[in-house]
Amino acid sequence: MRAVRIDRHGGPDVLTVEEIPDPAPAPGEVLVRTAASSLNPVDHKTRAQHIGPALPATLGWDLAGTVVATHGTPFRPGEQVIAMSAQIATGRGTWSELVTLPAHLLTHAPTTIPLTDAAALPLAGVTAVQALEKTALTDGDRLLVIGATGAVGGIAVQLALRTGATVDALVSRPAHHTEARALGAAHVTHTLTDLPPTAYDAVLDTAGLDAGHLLAPGGRYVSIADEPLPDVPGAVKSYVQENSDHLADLVALVDKGALRLRIAARHPLDEVRAAHERFEAGGVLGKILLTF
């Protein structure tokens, strides 16, 4: 089978599409034929920096595909599934034509969108769910999402609105205002100084800005970024964990039309270097998919 591999860290040129042996499912695992995956910031970091499993390694965290075989699991060949794989910790990358994963990581794919588009959901969606849990939003709260048109931020805005909170958006550039409003943000700006101090019951930071001065006393500040937390009481990091129950809840929202996935571009596997170059250029509204 073909897989995207790196044997050293660096720019997009270190990405190669190689032939490697087909995997076989161990007990409790499922073999999936990949339809699509997607690019995430962690894929860029793993490629460019000295993090992740031992090299050579297959990259990728998102998976959408069709079950080929199972080894003692409830899944059956022909079923369409999605999953998130914590590639850095486990070494199980998803940028390959066949992927084996423990069955407890998989959930059935949405039925109302193309299977390839469902690859945009796992990592970004589960990250948003788990970060929002830490904000403890209730009806009437005011939330600021920093990076509101990014992959995680765009899902977080939509999910937060379901709690009854008012959601404001900080985006990276004026061209993203329209998108943030379309997601449901009440107030949108690209300038930190435009936002009122001590006004927010919760802040969700996906971009690594210090916006602690915007938090109301007793508020909750949650960051998924690598940068240090601001010096405000109770500020916490949210580190994503594999969770198929969270993923199944997101699938249900997609199938009800209550959660919109945004696709910016689709690149076949052989164009993985071009996909990374586009991702690194910034300003992309929606996920960049790798299709198989």
N, C-alpha and C positions, 0 to 999 in steps of 0.2 A: 504494500500500500504506500501511498504518498503522504508525507507529513512535512510541516514547516519546522525546521530545526535550526539551532544555533550551536556552533562549537567554540564560539568566543563572543565576548560582549563588544558592542560598537553600534555603528549606524545601520540603516536599513540594508546595507550591502552584506551584513553578516547573516541575513536570513536566506536560507536555501530550502528548496523543495527536494526532498530526498526520498528514495525508496527504502523502506524499513520493513522488517517482518510484520505480518499480520498478528495482532494480539488474539488471545483466546480468553474467554471469561473464566475466572476462578469461581469456586463456590460462593454464591451470594452476589455474583456480578452479572452485568448485562453487557452484551456487545452491541454497539450502535454504529450504524453507517451514517456518517455525518452529512447533513444537508447544508449546514452553515454554522459559522461561529461569528464572533465580532471582535473588534479591537477595543481594548480598554487601557486606561493609563498604566495599569500594572503590567501590561504586555510590553509597553514602551520601556518601562523601568527595568524589567527583567532582561530585555534585549540590550539596553544601553549601559546598565550598571551591573556591578558585581553582586547581584542578589539572585536568589532562586536555587534550584537544585543543581547537582553536579552536571557539568557539560560532557557530552552533547545532550541537549534537552529539546523536547517538543514544547512549544508555547501554546497558550490559549486557555481561557477560563470558561467560556460560554459554549454550550452544545445544543444544537437542535438536529434531530435525526430520526432514523427509523430502526427499531430493534431488529437485529439479525439473529441473535441467539441469546439464551440465558442459561444460567447454571443454578437451578433451584430457587427461582424468584417468581413473583406473581406476574411479571411482564411476559408478553408473548411476541414472537416474531411478527413483524408488520405493524406493530403499534408505533405511533409517533410520540416522541418524548423530548423533553428538554431537561437540562441540568446545568449546575454550576460546579466546576471542579477547582479546588484550591491548589492551583498548579505549583505555586512557590513552595508550599508545605509538603505536597505529596508527590510532585514530579509527574502527575497525570495531566499532561497537556491535551487540549482538545483540537488543535489544528492538525488533524490527521483524518484520513478517509474512514478509518475505523477506530473506535474508542471503547475501552472497557472501563466501567465505573461500578462501584457498589450500588446495588439496587436502591438503597435508601436515599440516594442522592437524586434520583430521577422522579419526575412527575410527567403526566400526560400533557402533550402540547396543546395550546389553544386550537380550537376548531374553526374559528371565524377569521383567521388570518393565514397567509401562506406560512408553511413550516419554516422556510428560510428567514422570514421576518421575526419569527419567535426567538431566534438567536440573539436578538437585541434585549431580551428580558432578563435572563438569569442573574448575572453579577450586578448590573445596575439596579435591577428591581429589588433584589434581596438586600443590597446595601442600603437603599432608600428605606425599606421597611424597618430594618434594624436600627438605623439612625433615628428615624422618627419615633420609634418606641421610646428612645431615651429622652426625647423632647417632652413626652407626657402631655401632649396637646389635649385640650378640652374645648368644648363649644365656647366660642367667644374670645379665645386666645388670639394673639397677634404674633405671627411667625414671619421671620425674615429668612429667605433661602438665598444664600450666596452662591452664585454659579447656577442660577435657576433654569438656564436653558441647556445645561450640560446633560449628560446621560442620566446621572443620578439625580441631579437637581430637577430635571423636567418630570421625572416620575414622582419625586418627593412633593412637588407643588400639587400635582393631581391627587396624591394620596392624602396630603394634609387638608385639602379642602373638604374631604369626606368627614373630617372630625368636627366641622363647623367653625374651624379657625379662619381668620382672615390672613391671607398670605401675600406678603410683599416680596419683590424680586430685585436682587442686585445682579446685573449681567455685565459682561466684559466690554460691550460696545453698543453704540446706539442702534446698529442694525439688528440687534437681538430683542429690542423692545416689543416689537409686534408679536414675536413668538412667545415671549413670556406672558403677554396679555392673553394670547390664544390658549395658553395652558391654564389660565384662570387667575393669574396674579392681579391683585387690586392696584398696587402702586409699583411702578417699574422705574428703575434708574440704573445708570452705569457709573455713577459717581457716589462714592461712600459718603461724602460730606453732604449729599442731598437728603440723607436719612436722619430722622429725629433721634436724638440721644435718649437713652433709658426708656425707649418706647416699646420694646418687644418682650413678650413673655417667653419667647424662645427664639434662638438663632440656630440655623443649620448651615454650617460652613462646608462647602465642597471644594473650595478653591484655595484655602490657606491664607485668608486675610485676617487681620486683627480688628475685629469689630466689637470687642467687648464693651465699649462705651455705649453701644446701642441697646444693651440688655437692661431690662428693668430690674430693680432689686428683687431678689428671689427667683429670677428667671433661670432658664436652662440653656446652656451653650453647648452644642454638640458639633464636633468636627470630624470629618473623615479624611482630612488632608494630612500630609506628612509634616507640615510646618508646626512649630510649637503652639500650644494653646495660649490664648490671651490670659492675662492675669485677672480673671474674674472668678468669684466663688462658684464652685460646682461645675466648672467647665470640664467636659469629658471627651475622650476620643471614642469613636465607634469603629470597631474592627469587625468586618463582615465574617460571618460564619456560614458554612454550608447548611442549608435548611430547606428541605423539600416541601415542608408544610407551608412555609412562607411563599415558596414558589408556586404552590398549588393555589393559594389565595390570590396571587397576582394573576394567574391564568384565568381564574373565575372572573376577575374584574375585566380582563381583556375580552373574554367571551360575552360579557354583558354589555360591552361598549362603554364601560366606565373608566377604562384606562387606555390611553392612546400611546402606541409605540411609534417612534419617529426614526425613519431610516434616511440617512443622508446619501449613502452610496453603497453599491454592491460591487465587489471585486472578486473575480475568480481566483482560485488558490495561486495560480502562477503569477498573479499581479500583487503578491503580498508586499513586495518592496514598495510599489506605488501606493498601496493602501496605507502603509506606515508613513510615507512622505506626506500624503494628504492629511493624515491624522495630526502629524507634528506641525503642519502649517497653521493649525488652529482655526477657530471661527466656524467649525462645523456644527450645524444644527441637526442633531440626530446621530445615530450609530452608523459606523462604517462596518459593513458585513464582509466576511470572507465566505464565498460560496464554493461548493464542492460538486 
